[in-house]
């Protein structure tokens, strides 16, 4: 997002934080209601265009949102969405993306309140690895001919009782409402959002053998100093790297594996 949408999303995040800082607000219910609003706006293109029309006053758009949502969702959700449509958005699609982010953030906050956020981060990462290693599972979860209900039932059979409830909710929502994204991109986005709840960045670390606790602590400290933020390490073991480690932070890759050095030597010899 850029320009007006970035500012509008920042304001919406602040409003959400203010809401869920109030312990009387059920973050899980708020997440469900925001997900319903996301689905509505994603489906009704004309509606989201009206709600982001710069020619209409913010109060007029907020009044429309209130009429549509009152009685369908709780007052907290109505107030939050009304505030969002008062803001100016660069693209109507940005409003939908932002509502979805707030829904996911509310779910992550529920996990954070119970001290389970670290577990959810790790489970999202591990599930992403399982999907990437199983063509059959990925096909089943992305099959356009399969119903959302069937996909949800499959996920619950896989994750129910084995993963935190928040992880299950986030993954089911992503798979049943992909909104044009790849499954891998959606899972990575959720992992980043989970890390942001603690103001941390995510580093995907691949090594030939599991790292010791001391190695993990040392690597985390080095990366935190390098990037200026606390770093959450998602650890993956791949014997194909031969030795050393590969670290990916966002789009940046720090590669110190033996395999990479061998590839580089081969490229030099070929050149």
Helices and strands as residue ranges (DSSP letters): H 3-20, H 27-43, H 45-51, H 58-69, H 75-86, H 92-113, H 117-133, H 135-142, H 148-159, H 165-176, H 183-196, E 200-207, H 213-227, E 230-237, G 239-241, E 245-249, E 252-255, H 258-270
